[in-house]
């Protein structure tokens, strides 16, 4: 048993529970010249992984591992300050520890020293330094370039087919009731090539009118005389104004006659060796517009079901093409680039933590 001139002063006597995989800490103040007397016992007779006594914050004065009991451990306090008593458990099960902490003062004047601590929040400022680019001006660069621009678009309507086709009757000697004709659409053109053309001409639509006999022809001519603005829209196309207007706008100005000889007609082509019907009917007069079939050729088939009389069928067609012209237009492209320099910056990092101080 260690005996000192001064009687020990009790600082703390308590039983604490250190949970599984946990740590407990106790903080007390001691005066310069004090002797700390530390006693510890694990009430279940089990080991505690680590016990440490340190001058705050981390100046270790004593440590012990796998302890069940410590008796009258003495530590001399070199200077007045706060000491931390750490109890660390690395087992799953909790540990129950009886602890007694005493101090033997250096002299009578230090006997009434207050070992309690006060927790205060302290702010620490550190500085984060970094370098970044700072814009100090701009440089402007002009580059001569060329871009392709569409400079001209023309819509042109022109005659595609204009014939009077004789279709014989059933009783015509040595003749047939069927008449055929072939219509070939203008080929689209691309100069200098289709991949990157500077001039193109493409079929966009075509229209037709067919009629049997003089009465139908008169109705065709009447539609042309009535047309005014349509002629201006498609240009001067003498004798085809109403038909050209139909090809461009899709609106028919033709009025079929109420009476007259009829004709069976069919426009058809081939796709994958199969016949595709473009238009057909049994009419005295008919008109129409097509924008799906725009290349190649197709067949016209006329059939007369009259037993004795042959018929004359007038068939007129107009095709509409759009011509486009592109040019390379020079221009200057402006590029603005920033001028930068590297500068060092500092940002404050403020952290707050609680620290134990001696109570007054």
SELUM-482198 format. One record per residue (C-alpha): x, y, z; residue number from 1. Coordinates in pm, 1 decimal. Last residue first. Layout:
% residues N
REC | X | Y | Z | NUM
...
***
This chain:
% residues 360
REC | -1256.1 | 2796.5 | -1263.4 | 360
REC | -1329.9 | 2478.4 | -1454.4 | 359
REC | -1042.2 | 2332.9 | -1651.9 | 358
REC | -1112.6 | 2304.6 | -2020.6 | 357
REC | -1246.6 | 2016.8 | -2229.6 | 356
REC | -1268.3 | 2067.5 | -2607.0 | 355
REC | -1568.1 | 2073.8 | -2840.2 | 354
REC | -1500.9 | 2104.6 | -3209.9 | 353
REC | -1578.9 | 2355.4 | -3482.5 | 352
REC | -1422.8 | 2362.5 | -3827.7 | 351
REC | -1369.3 | 2659.2 | -4054.9 | 350
REC | -1206.0 | 2598.5 | -4391.2 | 349
REC | -1089.3 | 2925.7 | -4540.1 | 348
REC | -1028.8 | 2939.0 | -4914.4 | 347
REC | -694.6 | 3042.0 | -5057.1 | 346
REC | -633.3 | 3125.0 | -5420.9 | 345
REC | -323.6 | 3098.6 | -5636.3 | 344
REC | -339.4 | 3241.6 | -5985.0 | 343
REC | -269.6 | 3092.5 | -6327.0 | 342
REC | -307.8 | 3320.5 | -6623.5 | 341
REC | -572.9 | 3315.4 | -6894.6 | 340
REC | -642.8 | 3457.0 | -7237.7 | 339
REC | -993.4 | 3363.2 | -7355.7 | 338
REC | -1058.2 | 3257.7 | -7714.8 | 337
REC | -1316.5 | 3420.8 | -7941.0 | 336
REC | -1364.1 | 3258.8 | -8281.2 | 335
REC | -1533.3 | 3453.6 | -8558.8 | 334
REC | -1613.5 | 3280.4 | -8884.0 | 333
REC | -1577.7 | 3485.1 | -9199.8 | 332
REC | -1795.9 | 3405.7 | -9497.2 | 331
REC | -1767.4 | 3276.9 | -9853.2 | 330
REC | -2085.3 | 3152.0 | -10023.5 | 329
REC | -2058.7 | 2829.4 | -10219.5 | 328
REC | -2364.5 | 2819.1 | -10440.1 | 327
REC | -2678.1 | 2606.4 | -10460.4 | 326
REC | -2938.8 | 2583.6 | -10737.3 | 325
REC | -3272.8 | 2405.3 | -10718.1 | 324
REC | -3505.2 | 2300.2 | -11001.9 | 323
REC | -3852.7 | 2174.4 | -10919.7 | 322
REC | -4034.0 | 1978.2 | -11187.6 | 321
REC | -4404.2 | 1960.8 | -11265.8 | 320
REC | -4529.2 | 1722.3 | -11536.0 | 319
REC | -4831.6 | 1784.6 | -11762.1 | 318
REC | -5042.3 | 1516.9 | -11927.9 | 317
REC | -5301.3 | 1519.0 | -12208.0 | 316
REC | -5505.1 | 1228.1 | -12342.4 | 315
REC | -5774.7 | 1282.1 | -12608.0 | 314
REC | -5972.6 | 965.4 | -12674.3 | 313
REC | -6120.5 | 908.4 | -13017.2 | 312
REC | -6394.5 | 644.7 | -13023.7 | 311
REC | -6494.5 | 350.7 | -13242.0 | 310
REC | -6862.7 | 277.8 | -13287.7 | 309
REC | -7023.1 | -64.2 | -13333.9 | 308
REC | -7018.8 | -265.0 | -13008.2 | 307
REC | -6891.2 | 6.5 | -12777.6 | 306
REC | -6683.4 | -142.2 | -12487.7 | 305
REC | -6374.9 | 61.3 | -12584.0 | 304
REC | -6061.2 | -11.1 | -12378.6 | 303
REC | -5766.4 | 220.9 | -12313.4 | 302
REC | -5439.5 | 112.7 | -12144.1 | 301
REC | -5171.8 | 365.8 | -12058.6 | 300
REC | -4843.0 | 212.6 | -11939.2 | 299
REC | -4585.1 | 356.5 | -11699.4 | 298
REC | -4228.6 | 480.2 | -11725.6 | 297
REC | -3957.6 | 568.6 | -11475.5 | 296
REC | -3961.0 | 828.5 | -11201.9 | 295
REC | -4217.0 | 1028.9 | -11007.3 | 294
REC | -4488.3 | 780.1 | -10912.1 | 293
REC | -4609.5 | 906.1 | -10573.5 | 292
REC | -4705.2 | 1263.3 | -10667.6 | 291
REC | -5007.4 | 1189.7 | -10886.7 | 290
REC | -5282.4 | 1426.5 | -10999.8 | 289
REC | -5616.0 | 1354.7 | -11168.6 | 288
REC | -5855.7 | 1421.1 | -11451.8 | 287
REC | -6146.8 | 1233.8 | -11611.5 | 286
REC | -6384.7 | 1248.3 | -11908.0 | 285
REC | -6649.2 | 1014.9 | -12045.1 | 284
REC | -6551.2 | 763.7 | -11780.2 | 283
REC | -6477.6 | 403.8 | -11685.0 | 282
REC | -6188.2 | 424.4 | -11437.2 | 281
REC | -5824.0 | 366.4 | -11353.0 | 280
REC | -5527.9 | 513.8 | -11166.2 | 279
REC | -5175.4 | 406.0 | -11064.4 | 278
REC | -5230.5 | 29.9 | -11081.8 | 277
REC | -4918.8 | -168.9 | -10983.0 | 276
REC | -4846.4 | -480.1 | -11188.8 | 275
REC | -4594.7 | -717.4 | -11033.0 | 274
REC | -4246.3 | -774.2 | -11175.5 | 273
REC | -4088.6 | -632.1 | -10858.9 | 272
REC | -4282.1 | -314.5 | -10930.5 | 271
REC | -4436.0 | -271.4 | -11273.4 | 270
REC | -4651.9 | 15.5 | -11394.3 | 269
REC | -5016.7 | 100.8 | -11446.4 | 268
REC | -5250.1 | 367.2 | -11583.4 | 267
REC | -5591.6 | 224.7 | -11664.0 | 266
REC | -5872.5 | 351.2 | -11883.9 | 265
REC | -6220.2 | 231.0 | -11979.2 | 264
REC | -6380.7 | 472.5 | -12225.1 | 263
REC | -6723.5 | 633.5 | -12240.5 | 262
REC | -6918.4 | 796.5 | -12517.2 | 261
REC | -7096.9 | 1115.8 | -12426.8 | 260
REC | -7326.5 | 1280.0 | -12174.2 | 259
REC | -7293.1 | 1485.3 | -11854.1 | 258
REC | -6966.1 | 1643.0 | -11960.5 | 257
REC | -6688.0 | 1629.7 | -11695.3 | 256
REC | -6607.7 | 1963.9 | -11531.5 | 255
REC | -6235.6 | 2044.3 | -11510.0 | 254
REC | -6099.5 | 2298.1 | -11262.5 | 253
REC | -5914.6 | 2035.4 | -11057.0 | 252
REC | -5727.6 | 2137.7 | -10740.1 | 251
REC | -5406.4 | 1946.7 | -10666.9 | 250
REC | -5214.1 | 2275.2 | -10646.4 | 249
REC | -4918.0 | 2221.4 | -10880.2 | 248
REC | -5038.6 | 1940.8 | -11106.8 | 247
REC | -5395.2 | 2078.9 | -11114.5 | 246
REC | -5264.5 | 2424.7 | -11206.3 | 245
REC | -5064.0 | 2269.9 | -11490.3 | 244
REC | -5379.3 | 2100.6 | -11620.5 | 243
REC | -5574.6 | 2425.1 | -11600.9 | 242
REC | -5299.0 | 2613.6 | -11782.5 | 241
REC | -5221.0 | 2353.1 | -12047.1 | 240
REC | -5316.6 | 2524.6 | -12373.6 | 239
REC | -5033.0 | 2776.0 | -12357.7 | 238
REC | -4802.0 | 2720.3 | -12061.5 | 237
REC | -4711.2 | 3068.0 | -11941.9 | 236
REC | -4585.4 | 3032.0 | -11591.0 | 235
REC | -4698.0 | 2803.8 | -11313.8 | 234
REC | -4842.6 | 3054.7 | -11066.5 | 233
REC | -4928.2 | 3316.0 | -11327.0 | 232
REC | -5139.0 | 3068.3 | -11520.7 | 231
REC | -5322.7 | 2966.3 | -11205.6 | 230
REC | -5419.2 | 3325.9 | -11132.9 | 229
REC | -5655.5 | 3337.7 | -11432.8 | 228
REC | -5816.5 | 3007.9 | -11531.6 | 227
REC | -6159.5 | 3038.3 | -11689.8 | 226
REC | -6022.9 | 3005.6 | -12043.5 | 225
REC | -5832.9 | 2687.2 | -11955.9 | 224
REC | -6140.3 | 2526.3 | -11799.5 | 223
REC | -6343.5 | 2607.4 | -12115.3 | 222
REC | -6080.0 | 2438.6 | -12333.0 | 221
REC | -6117.7 | 2112.6 | -12139.1 | 220
REC | -6498.7 | 2135.3 | -12151.8 | 219
REC | -6479.4 | 2178.8 | -12529.2 | 218
REC | -6256.2 | 1873.5 | -12558.2 | 217
REC | -6510.3 | 1668.1 | -12362.3 | 216
REC | -6785.3 | 1768.0 | -12604.5 | 215
REC | -6567.1 | 1683.4 | -12905.0 | 214
REC | -6520.8 | 1317.4 | -12822.3 | 213
REC | -6388.3 | 1116.6 | -12530.5 | 212
REC | -6183.3 | 1286.0 | -12257.4 | 211
REC | -5855.7 | 1247.2 | -12076.0 | 210
REC | -5680.2 | 1483.5 | -11836.3 | 209
REC | -5357.6 | 1414.3 | -11656.2 | 208
REC | -5139.3 | 1554.7 | -11381.1 | 207
REC | -4777.4 | 1513.7 | -11272.9 | 206
REC | -4589.3 | 1561.8 | -10948.0 | 205
REC | -4251.5 | 1643.9 | -10787.0 | 204
REC | -4011.6 | 1558.5 | -11070.8 | 203
REC | -3661.1 | 1664.0 | -10976.5 | 202
REC | -3403.7 | 1901.8 | -11122.2 | 201
REC | -3089.3 | 1951.7 | -10919.5 | 200
REC | -2797.6 | 2192.7 | -10920.9 | 199
REC | -2509.4 | 2214.2 | -10677.9 | 198
REC | -2517.8 | 1845.3 | -10593.1 | 197
REC | -2325.0 | 1671.4 | -10316.0 | 196
REC | -2420.7 | 1303.5 | -10316.3 | 195
REC | -2625.9 | 1317.0 | -10636.6 | 194
REC | -2339.0 | 1433.8 | -10852.7 | 193
REC | -2211.9 | 1740.3 | -11047.9 | 192
REC | -2491.1 | 1809.3 | -11104.4 | 191
REC | -2800.8 | 1608.1 | -11021.6 | 190
REC | -3074.8 | 1521.9 | -11269.7 | 189
REC | -3411.9 | 1356.6 | -11222.1 | 188
REC | -3525.3 | 1164.0 | -11526.7 | 187
REC | -3826.9 | 1295.1 | -11710.7 | 186
REC | -4132.1 | 1064.9 | -11685.0 | 185
REC | -4195.7 | 813.9 | -11962.3 | 184
REC | -4552.1 | 753.1 | -12083.2 | 183
REC | -4629.4 | 443.3 | -12286.1 | 182
REC | -4940.5 | 392.9 | -12499.7 | 181
REC | -5189.1 | 111.6 | -12546.8 | 180
REC | -5517.6 | 72.3 | -12730.9 | 179
REC | -5760.6 | -212.2 | -12677.8 | 178
REC | -6084.0 | -274.4 | -12873.0 | 177
REC | -5884.6 | -445.4 | -13145.4 | 176
REC | -5898.8 | -415.9 | -13524.0 | 175
REC | -5916.9 | -661.0 | -13811.4 | 174
REC | -6273.3 | -562.0 | -13887.6 | 173
REC | -6418.1 | -320.6 | -13630.7 | 172
REC | -6701.7 | -510.4 | -13459.1 | 171
REC | -6586.4 | -459.2 | -13097.1 | 170
REC | -6519.5 | -92.1 | -13152.0 | 169
REC | -6182.1 | 72.1 | -13215.8 | 168
REC | -5986.5 | 296.6 | -12978.9 | 167
REC | -5814.5 | 586.7 | -13156.3 | 166
REC | -5572.0 | 785.4 | -12936.4 | 165
REC | -5552.7 | 1161.6 | -12957.9 | 164
REC | -5216.2 | 1262.5 | -12813.3 | 163
REC | -5053.6 | 1501.1 | -12568.3 | 162
REC | -4798.7 | 1365.1 | -12318.0 | 161
REC | -4553.8 | 1534.0 | -12077.6 | 160
REC | -4619.5 | 1901.0 | -12133.6 | 159
REC | -4423.0 | 2133.5 | -11903.5 | 158
REC | -4454.8 | 2279.1 | -11555.6 | 157
REC | -4151.3 | 2445.0 | -11396.7 | 156
REC | -4096.5 | 2540.2 | -11034.5 | 155
REC | -3771.4 | 2729.4 | -10981.1 | 154
REC | -3566.9 | 2752.1 | -10660.7 | 153
REC | -3252.4 | 2966.9 | -10635.3 | 152
REC | -2980.6 | 3049.2 | -10386.1 | 151
REC | -2957.2 | 2740.4 | -10165.7 | 150
REC | -2641.1 | 2790.9 | -9962.9 | 149
REC | -2318.1 | 2592.1 | -9930.4 | 148
REC | -2077.8 | 2739.1 | -9678.9 | 147
REC | -1725.2 | 2866.3 | -9731.2 | 146
REC | -1470.1 | 2970.4 | -9469.6 | 145
REC | -1228.2 | 3253.4 | -9392.9 | 144
REC | -1123.6 | 3239.4 | -9027.8 | 143
REC | -1138.4 | 3540.4 | -8796.7 | 142
REC | -965.7 | 3518.4 | -8458.5 | 141
REC | -1056.2 | 3727.7 | -8153.5 | 140
REC | -836.8 | 3706.5 | -7844.7 | 139
REC | -991.2 | 3767.8 | -7501.5 | 138
REC | -867.6 | 3911.4 | -7174.2 | 137
REC | -746.4 | 3840.7 | -6821.3 | 136
REC | -936.3 | 3514.8 | -6761.3 | 135
REC | -815.8 | 3341.3 | -6444.3 | 134
REC | -691.1 | 2983.0 | -6450.7 | 133
REC | -687.9 | 2803.4 | -6117.2 | 132
REC | -445.2 | 2720.5 | -5840.3 | 131
REC | -539.0 | 2591.0 | -5497.7 | 130
REC | -475.5 | 2663.2 | -5131.3 | 129
REC | -711.6 | 2542.0 | -4860.6 | 128
REC | -667.4 | 2742.4 | -4542.5 | 127
REC | -735.2 | 2624.8 | -4190.7 | 126
REC | -954.4 | 2795.2 | -3934.3 | 125
REC | -1028.4 | 2632.9 | -3601.0 | 124
REC | -1340.6 | 2709.9 | -3400.3 | 123
REC | -1363.7 | 2606.8 | -3039.3 | 122
REC | -1675.4 | 2489.6 | -2860.0 | 121
REC | -1639.7 | 2469.9 | -2481.4 | 120
REC | -1672.7 | 2176.1 | -2245.4 | 119
REC | -1604.4 | 2248.9 | -1881.0 | 118
REC | -1393.6 | 2017.7 | -1669.4 | 117
REC | -1426.6 | 1919.9 | -1301.9 | 116
REC | -1104.1 | 1861.3 | -1109.4 | 115
REC | -1139.6 | 2174.9 | -892.8 | 114
REC | -823.5 | 2223.9 | -682.2 | 113
REC | -911.5 | 2239.1 | -309.9 | 112
REC | -601.0 | 2047.4 | -201.2 | 111
REC | -363.3 | 2257.3 | -407.8 | 110
REC | -278.4 | 2495.2 | -122.8 | 109
REC | -230.3 | 2199.4 | 113.4 | 108
REC | 57.8 | 2065.5 | -93.9 | 107
REC | 135.4 | 1846.6 | -395.7 | 106
REC | -217.3 | 1710.3 | -403.5 | 105
REC | -286.9 | 1336.1 | -394.0 | 104
REC | -550.8 | 1270.8 | -660.7 | 103
REC | -805.6 | 992.1 | -678.4 | 102
REC | -983.2 | 797.3 | -953.7 | 101
REC | -1193.7 | 490.8 | -877.9 | 100
REC | -1345.5 | 276.1 | -1151.5 | 99
REC | -1574.5 | -25.1 | -1144.9 | 98
REC | -1613.1 | -167.2 | -1497.9 | 97
REC | -1903.3 | -347.8 | -1663.9 | 96
REC | -1800.6 | -485.4 | -2007.0 | 95
REC | -2043.0 | -529.5 | -2296.5 | 94
REC | -2041.6 | -835.8 | -2521.2 | 93
REC | -1925.9 | -809.8 | -2883.3 | 92
REC | -1562.4 | -765.5 | -2784.5 | 91
REC | -1344.9 | -475.6 | -2895.1 | 90
REC | -1395.0 | -271.0 | -2575.5 | 89
REC | -1197.7 | 51.7 | -2525.2 | 88
REC | -1176.4 | 246.9 | -2197.4 | 87
REC | -1007.8 | 588.0 | -2219.6 | 86
REC | -924.7 | 812.2 | -1921.6 | 85
REC | -852.1 | 1165.9 | -2037.1 | 84
REC | -644.2 | 1414.2 | -1840.3 | 83
REC | -695.9 | 1789.3 | -1835.6 | 82
REC | -422.8 | 2028.4 | -1728.8 | 81
REC | -180.5 | 2152.8 | -1466.1 | 80
REC | 173.1 | 2045.8 | -1544.4 | 79
REC | 388.4 | 1741.2 | -1474.1 | 78
REC | 114.7 | 1530.1 | -1315.2 | 77
REC | 266.8 | 1222.2 | -1150.7 | 76
REC | 90.5 | 892.1 | -1233.5 | 75
REC | 21.2 | 619.8 | -977.9 | 74
REC | -163.1 | 293.1 | -1053.1 | 73
REC | -323.7 | 186.1 | -726.5 | 72
REC | -461.8 | -146.0 | -847.9 | 71
REC | -552.2 | -244.4 | -1204.9 | 70
REC | -796.2 | -529.8 | -1278.7 | 69
REC | -922.5 | -738.9 | -1570.7 | 68
REC | -694.3 | -588.2 | -1830.8 | 67
REC | -650.3 | -705.5 | -2186.2 | 66
REC | -414.2 | -421.4 | -2263.8 | 65
REC | -268.4 | -143.9 | -2047.9 | 64
REC | -179.9 | 213.5 | -2120.0 | 63
REC | -23.0 | 493.7 | -1920.5 | 62
REC | 94.7 | 849.9 | -1973.6 | 61
REC | -22.5 | 903.0 | -2331.2 | 60
REC | 2.5 | 1258.5 | -2462.3 | 59
REC | -305.4 | 1254.8 | -2684.7 | 58
REC | -546.5 | 1543.9 | -2611.6 | 57
REC | -531.3 | 1573.6 | -2323.0 | 56
REC | -270.5 | 1416.5 | -2094.7 | 55
REC | -336.4 | 1047.6 | -2137.9 | 54
REC | -457.4 | 750.9 | -1934.2 | 53
REC | -525.1 | 441.3 | -2147.5 | 52
REC | -716.7 | 117.9 | -2097.4 | 51
REC | -742.6 | -137.1 | -2379.1 | 50
REC | -914.6 | -466.4 | -2462.1 | 49
REC | -1108.7 | -512.0 | -2141.4 | 48
REC | -1076.6 | -863.8 | -2001.6 | 47
REC | -1350.8 | -1042.0 | -1816.2 | 46
REC | -1388.0 | -1101.3 | -1444.6 | 45
REC | -1748.9 | -991.6 | -1455.8 | 44
REC | -1685.8 | -685.2 | -1239.8 | 43
REC | -1401.0 | -553.5 | -1452.4 | 42
REC | -1183.4 | -374.3 | -1195.5 | 41
REC | -1000.7 | -41.9 | -1202.7 | 40
REC | -798.4 | 171.2 | -961.0 | 39
REC | -611.5 | 490.2 | -1050.0 | 38
REC | -413.8 | 714.9 | -814.9 | 37
REC | -312.1 | 1039.5 | -986.0 | 36
REC | -26.6 | 1220.9 | -811.0 | 35
REC | -60.0 | 1593.9 | -825.4 | 34
REC | 250.5 | 1805.2 | -886.2 | 33
REC | 77.1 | 2042.3 | -1128.4 | 32
REC | -295.5 | 2032.7 | -1071.4 | 31
REC | -534.3 | 1781.3 | -1225.5 | 30
REC | -847.5 | 1817.3 | -1436.7 | 29
REC | -1082.9 | 1533.7 | -1527.6 | 28
REC | -1217.2 | 1377.2 | -1848.3 | 27
REC | -1373.3 | 1029.3 | -1881.0 | 26
REC | -1391.6 | 838.9 | -2210.3 | 25
REC | -1592.1 | 534.9 | -2320.3 | 24
REC | -1528.1 | 321.2 | -2627.3 | 23
REC | -1746.7 | 74.6 | -2811.1 | 22
REC | -1724.8 | -258.3 | -2997.8 | 21
REC | -1968.8 | -406.4 | -2743.6 | 20
REC | -2073.1 | -150.0 | -2484.1 | 19
REC | -1857.6 | -15.4 | -2203.4 | 18
REC | -2069.5 | 6.6 | -1888.9 | 17
REC | -1944.0 | 234.3 | -1614.4 | 16
REC | -1926.5 | 196.7 | -1236.9 | 15
REC | -1823.3 | 503.2 | -1045.3 | 14
REC | -1572.1 | 663.4 | -810.1 | 13
REC | -1447.5 | 998.5 | -922.3 | 12
REC | -1201.6 | 1264.1 | -801.1 | 11
REC | -1151.5 | 1142.9 | -442.6 | 10
REC | -879.0 | 1339.3 | -265.5 | 9
REC | -594.3 | 1130.8 | -129.3 | 8
REC | -441.3 | 1236.9 | 207.7 | 7
REC | -117.4 | 1425.6 | 179.5 | 6
REC | 211.3 | 1285.9 | 305.1 | 5
REC | 172.7 | 981.1 | 79.1 | 4
REC | 132.5 | 609.8 | 150.2 | 3
REC | 148.8 | 333.8 | -112.7 | 2
REC | 0.0 | 0.0 | 0.0 | 1
***
